[in-house]
């Protein structure tokens, strides 16, 4: 019987911390980044994207626009509607691919969650 080897742990480097602080600074953005990573060719409206991931449209619009400002997404206007799509910047796509892959490591994911919570100013009682 072949035993599988555990994958090496991913370290939370200062680069990952900066990435989370600047690009994945909310759990909704995390969901959106994962959505566009998994559907890299999709081009759609905020209303449809909100429906795909089960979130409120108003909130999704705010978070999508934040990802546009963070250079993760592109937005184009067609017939008076904003159409969002994944960036075509190769380095950004590779960084997001690596982030999604790193999140399979529980220790990395827990640290990433901690950084998102800390970044949104959550204070435990």
Secondary structure, DSSP 8 states (H G I E B T S, - for coil): -------------HHHHHHHHHT--SHHHHHHHHHHHHTTT-EE-HHHHHHHHT--HHHHHHHHHHHHHTTSEEEEEETTEEEEEE---HHHHHHHHHHHHHTTSHHHHHHHHHHHHHHTT----
